[in-house]
Amino acid sequence: MLAKKYHKETYAQAFIDKLDKRQTSIEQENKNRPRQRVLVLFGMPGGSYLQATSNSYIGSLVEITNNKVIEPKNSHGEYISVNMEEIQKSKPEIVICLAHAMPETVEKSFKQEFSNKMWQSLPAFQNKKVYYLREPTYSSTANMNVIKAMNGIDKIVNK
């Protein structure tokens, strides 16, 4: 719709084709890999954070790579409150952290939170597979960096 309004249909179709091709390629490359359990956390200034589901933008990219976003069954929203007991049970192998704003402050808050013994007992922390992602490539909503973000998530979770 926007492409038509701004007379960019050719550009838009080329971008969609490139995106579809890369997504298909990632899905094919990873279809026989064992699925890893990935926890995606969305932090906010002040130290609070939410758990992203497979319905979130970054969660959907994790799913494209043939990995499993840790979330309760029948999750409908993009973000949910964190349940530490459930996280502990699910034993995430990878943790991905995003900041809503003020990334340095949020990352510092995450690191302070993660010094807790409970977090340190999880496989992702024991194997040093905790990643802090930043905008503009990684954001809470899809943008024109989606191919770069998809490639980056694939590299983090599958390589």
Backbone hydrogen bonds in HBPLUS format (Angstrom, degrees):
<---DONOR---> <-ACCEPTOR-->    atom                        ^
c    i                          cat <-CA-CA->   ^        H-A-AA   ^      H-
h    n   atom  resd res      DA  || num        DHA   H-A  angle D-A-AA Bond
n    s   type  num  typ     dist DA aas  dist angle  dist       angle   num
A0005-LYS N   A0001-MET O   3.02 MM   4  6.28 161.9  2.05 147.2 152.4     1
A0006-TYR N   A0002-LEU O   2.92 MM   4  6.12 155.7  1.98 154.7 159.9     2
A0008-LYS N   A0003-ALA O   2.63 MM   5  4.52 171.7  1.63 144.1 146.2     3
A0007-HIS N   A0004-LYS O   3.20 MM   3  4.91 164.9  2.22 101.2 104.9     4
A0012-ALA N   A0008-LYS O   2.86 MM   4  6.06 168.8  1.87 161.7 165.4     5
A0013-GLN N   A0009-GLU O   2.89 MM   4  6.02 162.5  1.92 150.0 154.5     6
A0014-ALA N   A0010-THR O   3.00 MM   4  6.18 158.0  2.05 147.8 154.0     7
A0015-PHE N   A0011-TYR O   2.95 MM   4  6.20 155.6  2.01 151.1 157.9     8
A0016-ILE N   A0012-ALA O   2.93 MM   4  6.17 164.3  1.95 153.2 157.3     9
A0017-ASP N   A0013-GLN O   2.89 MM   4  6.05 160.1  1.93 148.4 154.1    10
A0018-LYS N   A0014-ALA O   2.99 MM   4  6.17 156.8  2.05 144.1 150.3    11
A0019-LEU N   A0015-PHE O   2.87 MM   4  6.10 161.1  1.91 153.4 158.8    12
A0020-ASP N   A0016-ILE O   2.85 MM   4  6.03 168.9  1.87 154.5 157.5    13
A0021-LYS N   A0017-ASP O   2.95 MM   4  6.05 158.2  2.00 145.9 152.1    14
A0022-ARG N   A0018-LYS O   2.99 MM   4  6.19 161.7  2.02 148.5 153.2    15
A0023-GLN N   A0019-LEU O   2.91 MM   4  6.09 163.2  1.93 155.6 160.6    16
A0024-THR N   A0020-ASP O   2.98 MM   4  6.10 166.8  2.00 149.0 152.7    17
A0025-SER N   A0021-LYS O   2.99 MM   4  6.15 154.8  2.05 143.6 151.0    18
A0026-ILE N   A0022-ARG O   2.94 MM   4  6.18 162.7  1.97 153.7 157.2    19
A0027-GLU N   A0023-GLN O   2.93 MM   4  6.16 166.3  1.94 155.9 159.8    20
A0028-GLN N   A0024-THR O   2.94 MM   4  6.12 159.2  1.98 149.1 154.6    21
A0029-GLU N   A0025-SER O   2.90 MM   4  6.07 164.0  1.92 153.5 158.0    22
A0030-ASN N   A0026-ILE O   3.12 MM   4  6.19 143.5  2.26 146.4 154.6    23
A0031-LYS N   A0027-GLU O   3.04 MM   4  5.78 114.0  2.49 141.9 154.9    24
A0033-ARG N   A0030-ASN O   3.11 MM   3  5.28 161.5  2.15 111.3 117.1    25
A0068-LYS N   A0036-GLN O   2.87 MM  32  5.93 165.8  1.90 162.1 166.4    26
A0093-GLU N   A0037-ARG O   2.80 MM  56  5.35 147.8  1.91 138.3 148.1    27
A0094-ILE N   A0037-ARG O   3.21 MM  57  6.52 144.8  2.34 157.4 159.6    28
A0038-VAL N   A0068-LYS O   2.77 MM  30  5.89 170.8  1.78 162.4 162.5    29
A0070-ILE N   A0038-VAL O   2.79 MM  32  5.71 164.5  1.81 147.1 148.3    30
A0039-LEU N   A0094-ILE O   2.89 MM  55  6.27 166.0  1.91 159.4 160.3    31
A0096-ILE N   A0039-LEU O   2.80 MM  57  6.21 163.0  1.83 163.1 168.8    32
A0052-ALA N   A0040-VAL O   2.79 MM  12  5.26 165.2  1.81 145.2 149.7    33
A0041-LEU N   A0096-ILE O   2.78 MM  55  6.19 164.3  1.81 165.0 170.6    34
A0098-LEU N   A0041-LEU O   2.86 MM  57  6.24 154.2  1.93 156.5 165.2    35
A0042-PHE N   A0050-LEU O   2.81 MM   8  5.16 167.2  1.83 152.0 155.8    36
A0050-LEU N   A0042-PHE O   2.93 MM   8  5.16 156.6  1.99 135.2 141.2    37
A0043-GLY N   A0098-LEU O   2.74 MM  55  5.98 166.3  1.76 164.4 160.2    38
A0100-HIS N   A0043-GLY O   2.81 MM  57  6.01 156.5  1.87 165.2 170.1    39
A0044-MET N   A0048-SER O   2.87 MM   4  5.55 157.1  1.92 169.8 162.5    40
A0047-GLY N   A0044-MET O   3.24 MM   3  6.17 140.4  2.41 147.2 149.8    41
A0051-GLN N   A0080-ILE O   2.86 MM  29  5.26 169.3  1.88 163.8 163.1    42
A0080-ILE N   A0051-GLN O   2.84 MM  29  5.26 157.8  1.88 148.4 155.7    43
A0053-THR N   A0078-GLU O   2.86 MM  25  5.32 160.6  1.90 148.5 147.6    44
A0056-SER N   A0053-THR O   3.07 MM   3  5.53 164.8  2.10 112.5 117.4    45
A0060-SER N   A0056-SER O   2.84 MM   4  5.98 149.5  1.93 146.0 153.6    46
A0061-LEU N   A0057-TYR O   3.17 MM   4  6.54 145.3  2.29 144.0 153.4    47
A0061-LEU N   A0058-ILE O   3.10 MM   3  5.05 120.7  2.47  93.9 108.8    48
A0062-VAL N   A0058-ILE O   3.02 MM   4  6.38 151.8  2.10 150.1 157.7    49
A0063-GLU N   A0059-GLY O   3.05 MM   4  6.35 156.4  2.11 147.0 153.0    50
A0064-ILE N   A0060-SER O   3.02 MM   4  6.28 148.5  2.12 142.3 150.4    51
A0065-THR N   A0062-VAL O   3.11 MM   3  5.32 132.2  2.35 100.0 112.5    52
A0066-ASN N   A0063-GLU O   2.99 MM   3  5.23 154.9  2.05 117.6 118.6    53
A0086-GLU N   A0083-ASN O   3.08 MM   3  5.44 117.5  2.48 105.8 119.8    54
A0087-ILE N   A0083-ASN O   2.99 MM   4  6.31 156.6  2.05 153.7 161.3    55
A0088-GLN N   A0084-MET O   2.89 MM   4  6.03 161.6  1.92 147.8 152.6    56
A0089-LYS N   A0085-GLU O   3.05 MM   4  6.30 155.1  2.11 143.4 150.1    57
A0090-SER N   A0086-GLU O   2.97 MM   4  6.14 148.5  2.07 144.8 153.0    58
A0091-LYS N   A0087-ILE O   3.15 MM   4  6.35 127.7  2.44 145.6 157.3    59
A0124-ALA N   A0092-PRO O   2.97 MM  32  5.86 135.2  2.18 161.0 149.7    60
A0095-VAL N   A0129-LYS O   3.00 MM  34  6.45 160.8  2.04 156.7 161.1    61
A0131-TYR N   A0095-VAL O   2.84 MM  36  6.24 162.9  1.87 160.2 165.2    62
A0097-CYS N   A0131-TYR O   2.75 MM  34  6.04 160.8  1.78 164.2 171.0    63
A0133-LEU N   A0097-CYS O   2.84 MM  36  6.08 166.8  1.86 173.8 177.2    64
A0106-VAL N   A0102-MET O   3.03 MM   4  6.24 165.5  2.05 159.4 164.1    65
A0107-GLU N   A0103-PRO O   2.84 MM   4  5.86 162.7  1.87 147.4 152.6    66
A0108-LYS N   A0104-GLU O   3.05 MM   4  6.18 155.7  2.11 141.9 148.4    67
A0109-SER N   A0105-THR O   3.00 MM   4  6.28 153.5  2.07 145.2 152.5    68
A0110-PHE N   A0106-VAL O   2.84 MM   4  6.17 158.1  1.89 153.6 159.6    69
A0111-LYS N   A0107-GLU O   2.94 MM   4  6.19 165.9  1.96 151.8 155.2    70
A0112-GLN N   A0108-LYS O   2.98 MM   4  6.21 151.6  2.07 145.0 152.9    71
A0113-GLU N   A0109-SER O   2.93 MM   4  6.16 163.8  1.95 151.5 155.8    72
A0114-PHE N   A0110-PHE O   2.75 MM   4  5.96 158.3  1.79 156.5 163.4    73
A0115-SER N   A0112-GLN O   3.24 MM   3  5.43 156.2  2.30 102.8 109.9    74
A0116-ASN N   A0113-GLU O   3.21 MM   3  6.00 168.2  2.22 120.5 124.1    75
A0120-GLN N   A0116-ASN O   3.18 MM   4  6.48 164.3  2.21 151.8 156.6    76
A0121-SER N   A0117-LYS O   3.06 MM   4  6.23 124.5  2.38 141.6 154.0    77
A0121-SER N   A0118-MET O   3.26 MM   3  5.34 145.2  2.39  97.5 107.2    78
A0122-LEU N   A0119-TRP O   3.02 MM   3  5.59 164.4  2.04 118.7 123.8    79
A0125-PHE N   A0122-LEU O   3.05 MM   3  5.59 127.3  2.33 114.4 126.5    80
A0126-GLN N   A0122-LEU O   3.05 MM   4  6.31 162.9  2.08 156.4 161.9    81
A0127-ASN N   A0123-PRO O   2.88 MM   4  5.93 150.1  1.97 151.9 158.4    82
A0129-LYS N   A0124-ALA O   2.69 MM   5  4.82 178.7  1.69 159.0 158.6    83
A0128-LYS N   A0125-PHE O   3.25 MM   3  4.89 164.1  2.27  98.4 102.4    84
A0138-TYR N   A0134-ARG O   3.08 MM   4  5.44 164.7  2.10 135.1 133.1    85
A0146-VAL N   A0143-ASN O   3.20 MM   3  5.79 144.0  2.34 126.1 125.9    86
A0149-ALA N   A0145-ASN O   2.82 MM   4  6.03 160.0  1.86 160.1 167.1    87
A0150-MET N   A0146-VAL O   2.81 MM   4  5.92 158.4  1.86 147.4 153.2    88
A0151-ASN N   A0147-ILE O   2.96 MM   4  6.16 161.3  2.00 148.9 153.7    89
A0152-GLY N   A0148-LYS O   2.94 MM   4  6.13 154.9  2.01 144.3 151.6    90
A0153-ILE N   A0149-ALA O   2.86 MM   4  6.08 164.3  1.89 155.3 158.7    91
A0154-ASP N   A0150-MET O   2.96 MM   4  6.09 161.0  2.00 146.0 151.9    92
A0155-LYS N   A0151-ASN O   2.98 MM   4  6.20 154.8  2.04 144.8 151.4    93
A0156-ILE N   A0152-GLY O   2.96 MM   4  6.22 157.6  2.02 149.3 155.3    94
A0157-VAL N   A0153-ILE O   2.96 MM   4  6.15 171.0  1.97 161.0 162.0    95
A0158-ASN N   A0154-ASP O   2.92 MM   4  5.63 143.7  2.06 145.9 153.6    96
A0159-LYS N   A0155-LYS O   3.30 MM   4  5.19 143.9  2.44 128.2 130.3    97
